[in-house]
């Protein structure tokens, strides 16, 4: 391990980060649980998988198995170097400053701008439209769900809400997400009970009644939806299909469950972060619990809505939303399972309670879009690769507000591009996963070589005792998870079956991602040159582990 001298410490912006260890490991578990968010990310992306031929439940279970190795990799890296910035710190110290900066900054800063309109889309689909529909504001509910203006306003609200969340500091945010966690679980429990005690006949009758009452639907909504979904090519199986189509469904599914490590950039602010087992249990526990809940949810949906209706309702909606047909679906809103389950009771107050409780999944999770990213930006500034002002933290809350604004302002621009589909921007949804997966691959490679590139650091760490047949556990887990990531990246980039739409065949995606990586490279080269002219040896900064 490198010994820090007094002169080396002055290489950084200051001798301490100003961040505090405000979170417990349980707080980190809740953050991980919300990061692999069954209701927001899960239902949103599963609904878009309607045209895939791989069975959903096996895809959930197989992907969970491989992502367990991600949890091992990241729990190990955190235990060795529990620092704010996570992937950025590990990659720049193990792989090299240029590679680490470009991968981490692109994956944790720039691409998160694209996530904001996605969060906004989920906000309007899961909160504004259902709530307004229940309250009788039909026109406003449909305006939110059917117009680009509605999406852009939702994205602005995302930025406002999350700015408040992140600005309140880690300690207060932990309290908020804890409250949201318990409310969200109550909401999910209510939905499960409605589905468990409901049946397909009751659902069909309630669908016809409530779709007409809330959203002005007409005609035979149930059968009309089946027909529209069939025309859209909706085929997604639930339980059984050949193995290869299941693997081809996984690159879509991981938009939802690849993120149990989302809090890795925050572990410089988590107490007990040097404990490998506790880190692993918090991430893997969130992943496994979510997988179990997802399987239960899908089985209950199949029991009460019928799986055929659910898949075809999703196909009918997205076929129209993506512009493949001009014919509006018989159900003129996204088939949000919580809303559909609430139809089983005719009491508006009960419906409202169910939807509001389920909205806690969004409100408890939404801070993730900026919170983790601000720590990567902060860490880069702390290393002097961004202006010193970016590394300043508010003394009361420990929040790096300038770093936060570097997330908010560009996100509004990207949200406008997405809302009005300028430059085919709405086809870039899965790019939000691809770019981060590239960053994860960088950290995975760093984990594989850590025992050999940094032997002193590794041997002094708590993970040195974990081996498989004499090989470091972190290396073994890294090889397995790395192979999984390579498979995902091949399918996304090459896309031989033309399933994902973000690879070489989509010029917009290539230009967008290429621009982001080029921007990161320009910033790195520019600031490294600038610091050299100031007489600051950047290479010496990266030879040191950042202070806390």
C-alpha positions as CSV (number, residue, x, y, z in Angstrom):
1,X,0.0,0.0,0.0
2,X,1.3,3.4,-0.9
3,X,2.3,5.4,2.2
4,X,1.0,9.0,2.0
5,X,3.4,11.7,2.8
6,X,2.5,15.2,3.9
7,X,3.6,16.6,0.6
8,X,1.6,14.0,-1.3
9,X,-1.6,14.9,0.6
10,X,-1.3,18.5,-0.8
11,X,-1.7,17.1,-4.3
12,X,-5.4,16.9,-3.7
13,X,-7.7,19.9,-3.5
14,X,-7.5,19.7,0.3
15,X,-6.5,17.2,3.1
16,X,-10.0,15.9,3.6
17,X,-13.1,15.5,1.4
18,X,-15.6,17.2,3.7
19,X,-17.9,14.3,3.2
20,X,-19.1,12.4,6.3
21,X,-20.1,8.7,6.9
22,X,-23.8,9.4,7.3
23,X,-25.2,6.1,6.2
24,X,-25.4,2.7,7.8
25,X,-25.2,-0.5,5.8
26,X,-29.0,-0.9,6.1
27,X,-29.3,2.5,4.4
28,X,-27.1,1.2,1.6
29,X,-29.3,-1.9,1.4
30,X,-32.4,0.3,0.9
31,X,-30.6,2.3,-1.7
32,X,-29.6,-0.9,-3.6
33,X,-33.2,-2.2,-3.2
34,X,-34.6,0.9,-4.8
35,X,-31.9,0.9,-7.5
36,X,-33.0,-2.5,-8.8
37,X,-36.5,-1.1,-8.6
38,X,-39.2,-3.7,-9.4
39,X,-42.0,-1.2,-9.8
40,X,-40.4,1.7,-11.7
41,X,-37.5,0.1,-13.7
42,X,-38.9,-3.4,-13.6
43,X,-42.5,-2.9,-14.8
44,X,-41.4,-0.2,-17.2
45,X,-38.8,-2.3,-19.1
46,X,-40.7,-5.6,-18.8
47,X,-43.6,-3.9,-20.6
48,X,-41.3,-3.0,-23.5
49,X,-40.2,-6.6,-23.9
50,X,-43.5,-7.7,-25.3
51,X,-42.0,-8.7,-28.7
52,X,-39.2,-11.0,-27.3
53,X,-39.6,-14.7,-27.4
54,X,-37.6,-15.7,-24.3
55,X,-39.6,-16.6,-21.2
56,X,-39.5,-13.8,-18.6
57,X,-39.2,-15.7,-15.3
58,X,-36.3,-17.9,-16.4
59,X,-34.6,-14.7,-17.7
60,X,-35.1,-13.0,-14.3
61,X,-33.6,-16.0,-12.5
62,X,-30.6,-16.5,-14.9
63,X,-29.7,-12.8,-14.9
64,X,-29.9,-12.7,-11.1
65,X,-27.4,-15.6,-10.9
66,X,-24.8,-13.7,-13.0
67,X,-25.4,-10.4,-11.3
68,X,-24.6,-12.0,-7.9
69,X,-21.0,-12.1,-9.2
70,X,-21.3,-8.3,-9.8
71,X,-22.1,-8.0,-6.1
72,X,-19.0,-10.0,-5.1
73,X,-16.8,-7.8,-7.4
74,X,-18.2,-4.5,-6.0
75,X,-18.3,-5.6,-2.4
76,X,-14.6,-6.5,-2.7
77,X,-13.6,-3.3,-4.4
78,X,-15.5,-1.3,-1.8
79,X,-13.8,-3.2,1.1
80,X,-10.4,-2.5,-0.4
81,X,-11.0,1.2,-1.2
82,X,-14.2,2.6,0.3
83,X,-14.0,6.0,-1.3
84,X,-16.5,8.5,-2.7
85,X,-16.4,8.1,-6.5
86,X,-16.3,4.3,-6.5
87,X,-15.7,3.2,-10.1
88,X,-13.7,6.4,-10.9
89,X,-11.3,5.8,-8.0
90,X,-10.8,2.1,-8.6
91,X,-10.3,2.4,-12.3
92,X,-8.0,5.4,-12.2
93,X,-5.8,3.8,-9.5
94,X,-5.7,0.3,-11.0
95,X,-6.1,0.7,-14.7
96,X,-4.7,4.2,-15.2
97,X,-6.0,7.7,-15.0
98,X,-7.0,8.2,-18.7
99,X,-9.0,5.0,-19.0
100,X,-10.6,5.4,-15.6
101,X,-11.6,9.0,-16.1
102,X,-13.2,8.5,-19.5
103,X,-15.1,5.4,-18.5
104,X,-16.3,6.6,-15.2
105,X,-17.2,10.1,-16.2
106,X,-19.1,8.9,-19.3
107,X,-20.9,6.2,-17.4
108,X,-21.7,8.1,-14.2
109,X,-22.0,11.6,-15.3
110,X,-22.9,12.1,-19.0
111,X,-25.2,9.2,-19.6
112,X,-27.2,9.9,-16.5
113,X,-28.5,13.0,-18.4
114,X,-30.4,10.5,-20.6
115,X,-31.9,8.8,-17.5
116,X,-33.8,12.0,-16.5
117,X,-36.5,11.8,-19.3
118,X,-36.8,8.1,-18.5
119,X,-37.5,8.9,-14.9
120,X,-39.9,11.6,-16.1
121,X,-41.7,9.0,-18.3
122,X,-42.1,6.7,-15.4
123,X,-43.3,9.6,-13.2
124,X,-46.1,10.4,-15.5
125,X,-47.0,6.8,-16.2
126,X,-47.0,5.7,-12.6
127,X,-48.1,8.8,-10.7
128,X,-49.6,11.8,-12.6
129,X,-51.8,9.9,-15.0
130,X,-53.2,7.3,-12.6
131,X,-53.8,9.9,-9.8
132,X,-55.4,12.4,-12.1
133,X,-57.5,9.7,-13.7
134,X,-58.8,8.6,-10.3
135,X,-59.5,12.2,-9.3
136,X,-61.6,12.7,-12.4
137,X,-59.2,15.0,-14.2
138,X,-59.3,13.0,-17.4
139,X,-58.1,15.6,-19.9
140,X,-55.0,16.5,-17.8
141,X,-54.3,12.8,-17.2
142,X,-54.3,12.1,-20.9
143,X,-52.3,15.3,-21.6
144,X,-49.5,14.0,-19.3
145,X,-49.4,10.6,-20.9
146,X,-49.9,11.4,-24.5
147,X,-48.0,14.6,-25.2
148,X,-44.3,15.6,-25.4
149,X,-45.1,18.6,-23.3
150,X,-46.3,16.3,-20.6
151,X,-43.1,14.3,-20.7
152,X,-40.9,17.4,-20.6
153,X,-42.8,18.9,-17.6
154,X,-42.5,15.6,-15.8
155,X,-38.7,15.7,-16.5
156,X,-38.5,19.2,-15.1
157,X,-40.3,18.0,-12.0
158,X,-37.8,15.1,-11.7
159,X,-34.9,17.6,-11.7
160,X,-36.6,19.8,-9.1
161,X,-37.5,16.9,-6.8
162,X,-34.1,15.2,-7.0
163,X,-32.3,18.5,-6.5
164,X,-34.2,18.9,-3.2
165,X,-33.4,15.3,-2.2
166,X,-29.7,15.5,-2.9
167,X,-29.5,19.0,-1.5
168,X,-30.8,17.8,1.9
169,X,-27.7,15.7,2.5
170,X,-27.1,12.0,2.9
171,X,-28.5,11.7,6.4
172,X,-31.8,13.3,5.7
173,X,-32.1,11.5,2.4
174,X,-31.6,8.2,4.2
175,X,-34.5,9.0,6.4
176,X,-36.7,9.8,3.4
177,X,-35.8,6.7,1.5
178,X,-36.5,4.6,4.7
179,X,-40.0,6.0,5.0
180,X,-40.6,5.5,1.2
181,X,-39.3,1.9,1.6
182,X,-41.9,1.0,4.2
183,X,-44.7,2.8,2.3
184,X,-43.8,1.2,-1.0
185,X,-43.8,-2.3,0.6
186,X,-47.3,-1.6,2.0
187,X,-48.4,-0.5,-1.4
188,X,-47.0,-3.6,-3.0
189,X,-48.6,-5.8,-0.4
190,X,-52.0,-4.2,-1.2
191,X,-51.5,-4.8,-4.9
192,X,-50.6,-8.4,-4.2
193,X,-53.7,-8.9,-2.1
194,X,-55.9,-7.4,-4.8
195,X,-54.4,-9.7,-7.4
196,X,-54.5,-12.7,-5.1
197,X,-58.2,-12.4,-4.3
198,X,-59.2,-11.1,-7.7
199,X,-59.9,-13.2,-10.8
200,X,-59.9,-12.8,-14.5
201,X,-63.7,-12.3,-14.8
202,X,-63.8,-9.7,-12.2
203,X,-60.8,-7.9,-13.7
204,X,-62.4,-7.9,-17.2
205,X,-65.6,-6.3,-15.9
206,X,-63.7,-3.7,-13.8
207,X,-61.4,-2.9,-16.8
208,X,-64.4,-2.1,-19.0
209,X,-65.9,0.1,-16.2
210,X,-62.9,2.0,-15.0
211,X,-61.2,2.5,-18.4
212,X,-64.4,4.2,-19.7
213,X,-65.0,6.2,-16.4
214,X,-61.4,7.4,-15.9
215,X,-60.0,7.8,-19.4
216,X,-63.0,7.8,-21.8
217,X,-62.3,4.4,-23.4
218,X,-65.1,3.0,-25.5
219,X,-66.1,-0.3,-26.9
220,X,-64.8,-3.7,-25.8
221,X,-61.5,-2.7,-24.2
222,X,-60.4,-6.2,-23.2
223,X,-60.9,-7.8,-26.6
224,X,-59.8,-4.7,-28.5
225,X,-56.6,-4.7,-26.5
226,X,-56.0,-8.4,-27.3
227,X,-56.4,-7.6,-31.0
228,X,-54.2,-4.5,-31.0
229,X,-51.5,-6.4,-29.1
230,X,-51.6,-9.3,-31.5
231,X,-51.1,-6.8,-34.4
232,X,-48.2,-5.3,-32.5
233,X,-46.5,-8.7,-32.4
234,X,-46.8,-9.3,-28.6
235,X,-45.5,-12.8,-27.8
236,X,-43.4,-12.6,-24.6
237,X,-43.8,-16.0,-22.7
238,X,-43.9,-16.1,-18.9
239,X,-42.6,-19.5,-17.9
240,X,-41.3,-21.6,-20.8
241,X,-39.3,-21.2,-24.0
242,X,-36.0,-22.5,-25.6
243,X,-32.9,-21.4,-23.7
244,X,-31.3,-19.2,-26.3
245,X,-34.3,-16.8,-26.6
246,X,-34.2,-16.5,-22.8
247,X,-30.6,-15.3,-23.0
248,X,-31.6,-12.9,-25.8
249,X,-34.3,-11.4,-23.4
250,X,-31.7,-10.7,-20.7
251,X,-29.9,-7.8,-22.5
252,X,-33.3,-6.0,-22.3
253,X,-34.1,-7.1,-18.8
254,X,-30.9,-5.9,-17.2
255,X,-32.1,-2.3,-17.7
256,X,-33.9,-3.1,-14.5
257,X,-31.8,-5.5,-12.4
258,X,-28.1,-4.7,-13.2
259,X,-27.9,-2.0,-10.5
260,X,-27.5,-3.5,-7.0
261,X,-24.1,-1.8,-7.0
262,X,-25.6,1.7,-7.8
263,X,-24.6,3.0,-4.4
264,X,-20.9,2.0,-4.9
265,X,-19.9,5.6,-5.5
266,X,-21.3,6.5,-2.1
267,X,-19.5,4.1,0.1
268,X,-17.0,6.8,1.2
269,X,-20.1,7.9,3.2
270,X,-21.2,4.5,4.6
271,X,-20.2,3.3,8.0
272,X,-18.6,-0.1,8.1
273,X,-17.8,0.0,4.3
274,X,-14.6,-2.0,4.8
275,X,-16.6,-5.1,5.8
276,X,-16.8,-7.3,2.7
277,X,-19.6,-9.5,3.9
278,X,-21.9,-6.7,4.9
279,X,-21.3,-4.9,1.6
280,X,-22.1,-8.2,-0.3
281,X,-25.2,-8.9,1.8
282,X,-26.7,-5.4,1.3
283,X,-26.3,-5.6,-2.5
284,X,-27.0,-9.3,-3.1
285,X,-29.9,-9.2,-0.6
286,X,-31.5,-6.3,-2.5
287,X,-31.0,-8.2,-5.8
288,X,-32.4,-11.6,-4.6
289,X,-35.4,-10.1,-2.7
290,X,-36.3,-8.1,-5.8
291,X,-36.1,-11.2,-8.0
292,X,-38.4,-13.1,-5.7
293,X,-40.9,-10.3,-5.6
294,X,-40.7,-10.0,-9.4
295,X,-41.5,-13.6,-9.9
296,X,-44.5,-13.4,-7.4
297,X,-45.7,-10.2,-9.1
298,X,-45.6,-11.8,-12.6
299,X,-47.4,-14.9,-11.4
300,X,-50.2,-12.9,-9.8
301,X,-50.5,-10.7,-12.9
302,X,-50.9,-13.9,-15.0
303,X,-53.5,-15.3,-12.6
304,X,-55.7,-12.2,-12.5
305,X,-55.2,-10.2,-15.7
306,X,-54.1,-13.3,-17.7
307,X,-50.6,-13.2,-19.1
308,X,-51.9,-13.0,-22.6
309,X,-53.8,-9.8,-21.9
310,X,-50.9,-8.2,-20.0
311,X,-48.4,-8.8,-22.7
312,X,-50.8,-7.7,-25.5
313,X,-51.8,-4.5,-23.5
314,X,-48.1,-3.6,-23.3
315,X,-47.6,-4.3,-27.0
316,X,-50.7,-2.2,-27.9
317,X,-49.4,0.7,-25.9
318,X,-45.8,0.8,-26.9
319,X,-46.6,0.1,-30.6
320,X,-48.6,3.3,-30.5
321,X,-46.2,5.3,-28.2
322,X,-43.2,4.4,-30.4
323,X,-45.1,5.5,-33.6
324,X,-45.4,2.1,-35.3
325,X,-49.1,2.7,-35.7
326,X,-51.4,5.7,-35.8
327,X,-54.3,3.8,-34.2
328,X,-54.6,4.6,-30.4
329,X,-54.9,1.6,-28.2
330,X,-58.3,0.7,-26.7
331,X,-56.8,1.4,-23.3
332,X,-55.5,5.0,-23.9
333,X,-52.9,4.8,-21.0
334,X,-49.9,2.7,-20.2
335,X,-51.2,-0.6,-18.5
336,X,-49.7,0.1,-15.1
337,X,-50.3,-3.1,-13.1
338,X,-50.9,-1.2,-9.8
339,X,-53.6,0.9,-11.5
340,X,-55.2,-2.1,-13.2
341,X,-55.2,-3.9,-9.8
342,X,-56.9,-0.9,-8.2
343,X,-59.7,-1.3,-10.8
344,X,-60.8,-4.4,-8.9
345,X,-62.3,-2.1,-6.3
346,X,-64.7,0.6,-7.3
347,X,-64.1,2.9,-4.4
348,X,-62.1,5.9,-5.6
349,X,-60.5,6.5,-2.2
350,X,-59.2,2.9,-2.0
351,X,-57.9,3.2,-5.6
352,X,-56.1,6.5,-4.7
353,X,-54.5,4.9,-1.6
354,X,-53.2,2.0,-3.6
355,X,-51.7,4.2,-6.3
356,X,-50.2,6.8,-3.9
357,X,-48.6,4.0,-1.8
358,X,-47.1,2.5,-4.9
359,X,-45.8,5.9,-6.0
360,X,-43.4,5.7,-3.0
361,X,-41.4,3.3,-5.2
362,X,-40.7,6.3,-7.5
363,X,-40.3,8.9,-4.9
364,X,-37.9,6.8,-2.8
365,X,-35.9,5.8,-5.8
366,X,-35.7,9.0,-7.8
367,X,-32.7,10.5,-6.0
368,X,-30.6,7.8,-7.5
369,X,-30.5,9.6,-10.8
370,X,-28.2,12.3,-9.4
371,X,-26.9,11.2,-6.0
372,X,-24.4,8.6,-7.1
373,X,-23.2,10.7,-10.0
374,X,-22.4,13.8,-7.9
375,X,-19.9,11.7,-6.0
376,X,-18.0,10.7,-9.2
377,X,-17.9,14.4,-10.4
378,X,-16.8,15.4,-6.9
379,X,-14.0,12.7,-6.9
380,X,-12.7,13.9,-10.3
381,X,-12.6,17.5,-9.0
382,X,-10.9,16.4,-5.8
383,X,-8.2,14.9,-8.0
384,X,-7.9,18.3,-9.8
385,X,-9.3,17.0,-13.1
386,X,-12.2,19.4,-12.8
387,X,-12.3,23.0,-11.4
388,X,-11.8,23.1,-7.6
389,X,-15.2,24.7,-7.2
390,X,-16.8,21.4,-8.2
391,X,-15.2,19.7,-5.2
392,X,-16.7,22.1,-2.7
393,X,-19.3,20.7,-0.3
394,X,-21.9,22.5,1.8
395,X,-20.7,22.4,5.4
396,X,-24.2,21.8,6.7
397,X,-25.4,19.0,4.4
398,X,-22.2,17.6,2.9
399,X,-23.7,18.1,-0.6
400,X,-21.4,19.1,-3.6
401,X,-23.9,21.6,-5.1
402,X,-21.8,22.6,-8.1
403,X,-21.5,18.9,-9.0
404,X,-25.2,18.6,-8.6
405,X,-25.8,21.5,-11.1
406,X,-23.5,19.8,-13.6
407,X,-26.2,17.0,-13.6
408,X,-29.3,19.2,-13.6
409,X,-28.7,21.7,-16.3
410,X,-27.6,19.3,-19.1
411,X,-30.4,16.9,-18.1
412,X,-33.0,19.5,-19.0
413,X,-31.5,19.8,-22.5
414,X,-31.4,16.1,-23.1
415,X,-35.0,15.8,-21.7
416,X,-36.2,18.3,-24.4
417,X,-34.4,16.3,-27.1
418,X,-36.0,13.1,-25.8
419,X,-39.5,14.5,-25.3
420,X,-39.8,15.9,-28.8
421,X,-37.8,12.9,-30.2
422,X,-35.2,15.3,-31.9
423,X,-32.6,13.3,-33.7
424,X,-34.4,10.0,-33.1
425,X,-33.6,10.4,-29.4
426,X,-36.3,8.1,-28.1
427,X,-34.6,5.1,-29.7
428,X,-31.7,5.6,-27.3
429,X,-33.3,4.3,-24.2
430,X,-31.1,1.2,-23.8
431,X,-28.0,3.3,-24.4
432,X,-28.6,4.4,-20.8
433,X,-27.7,0.8,-19.8
434,X,-25.0,0.1,-22.4
435,X,-22.7,3.0,-21.4
436,X,-22.9,2.2,-17.7
437,X,-22.3,-1.5,-18.5
438,X,-19.0,-0.4,-20.2
439,X,-18.1,1.4,-17.0
440,X,-18.9,-1.7,-15.0
441,X,-16.7,-3.7,-17.3
442,X,-13.8,-1.4,-16.5
443,X,-14.3,-1.9,-12.8
444,X,-14.6,-5.6,-13.3
445,X,-11.3,-5.7,-15.1
446,X,-9.8,-3.6,-12.3
447,X,-11.1,-6.2,-9.8
448,X,-9.7,-9.1,-11.8
449,X,-6.2,-7.6,-11.9
450,X,-6.2,-5.9,-8.4
451,X,-4.4,-8.7,-6.6
452,X,-1.6,-8.6,-9.2
453,X,-1.4,-4.9,-10.0
454,X,-1.7,-3.7,-6.4
455,X,-0.5,-6.7,-4.3
456,X,0.3,-4.7,-1.2
457,X,-3.1,-3.0,-1.2
458,X,-4.8,-6.3,-1.8
459,X,-2.9,-8.3,0.8
460,X,-3.6,-5.6,3.5
461,X,-7.4,-5.7,2.7
462,X,-10.1,-7.8,4.4
463,X,-10.8,-9.7,1.1
464,X,-7.3,-11.3,0.8
465,X,-8.5,-14.4,2.7
466,X,-11.2,-15.2,0.2
467,X,-9.9,-17.6,-2.4
468,X,-11.3,-20.2,-4.8
469,X,-8.8,-23.0,-5.5
470,X,-6.0,-20.6,-4.5
471,X,-7.2,-17.9,-6.8
472,X,-8.6,-14.6,-5.3
473,X,-12.4,-14.7,-5.1
474,X,-12.5,-11.2,-6.6
475,X,-10.6,-12.4,-9.6
476,X,-12.9,-15.4,-10.1
477,X,-16.1,-13.4,-9.7
478,X,-14.7,-10.8,-12.0
479,X,-14.0,-13.3,-14.8
480,X,-17.6,-14.6,-14.6
481,X,-19.3,-11.3,-14.4
482,X,-17.0,-9.9,-17.0
483,X,-17.9,-12.6,-19.4
484,X,-21.6,-11.8,-18.8
485,X,-21.0,-8.1,-19.6
486,X,-19.1,-9.0,-22.8
487,X,-22.1,-11.1,-23.9
488,X,-24.4,-8.1,-23.2
489,X,-22.2,-5.6,-25.0
490,X,-21.9,-7.9,-28.0
491,X,-25.7,-8.3,-28.2
492,X,-26.2,-4.5,-27.9
493,X,-23.4,-3.3,-30.2
494,X,-23.6,-6.0,-32.9
495,X,-27.3,-6.9,-32.4
496,X,-27.3,-9.8,-34.8
497,X,-30.9,-10.5,-34.2
498,X,-32.0,-6.8,-34.4
499,X,-33.7,-6.9,-31.0
500,X,-32.4,-3.8,-29.1
501,X,-32.0,-1.0,-31.6
502,X,-28.9,0.7,-30.1
503,X,-26.0,-0.9,-31.9
504,X,-24.2,-0.2,-35.1
505,X,-27.5,-0.1,-37.1
506,X,-28.7,2.9,-35.2
507,X,-26.7,5.9,-36.3
508,X,-28.2,8.2,-33.7
509,X,-27.0,5.9,-30.9
510,X,-23.5,5.6,-32.3
511,X,-23.1,9.4,-32.7
512,X,-24.6,10.1,-29.2
513,X,-22.4,7.6,-27.4
514,X,-19.3,8.5,-29.4
515,X,-19.9,12.2,-28.5
516,X,-20.1,11.4,-24.8
517,X,-16.8,9.4,-24.8
518,X,-15.1,12.1,-26.9
519,X,-16.3,14.8,-24.5
520,X,-14.8,12.9,-21.5
521,X,-11.5,12.5,-23.3
522,X,-11.3,16.2,-24.2
523,X,-12.0,17.2,-20.6
524,X,-9.3,14.8,-19.3
525,X,-6.6,15.9,-21.8
526,X,-7.5,19.5,-21.3
527,X,-7.4,19.5,-17.5
528,X,-4.3,17.3,-17.4
529,X,-2.5,19.8,-19.7
530,X,-3.8,22.7,-17.7
531,X,-2.6,21.2,-14.3
532,X,0.8,20.5,-15.8
533,X,1.2,24.1,-16.7
534,X,0.3,25.0,-13.1
535,X,3.1,22.7,-11.9
536,X,0.7,20.1,-10.5
537,X,1.9,16.5,-11.4
538,X,-1.4,14.7,-12.1
539,X,0.4,11.4,-12.3
540,X,1.4,11.7,-8.7
541,X,-2.2,12.3,-7.7
542,X,-3.3,9.0,-9.3
543,X,-0.4,7.2,-7.6
544,X,-2.2,7.9,-4.3
545,X,-5.4,6.7,-2.8
546,X,-7.7,9.7,-2.2
547,X,-8.0,11.0,1.3
548,X,-11.3,10.8,3.2
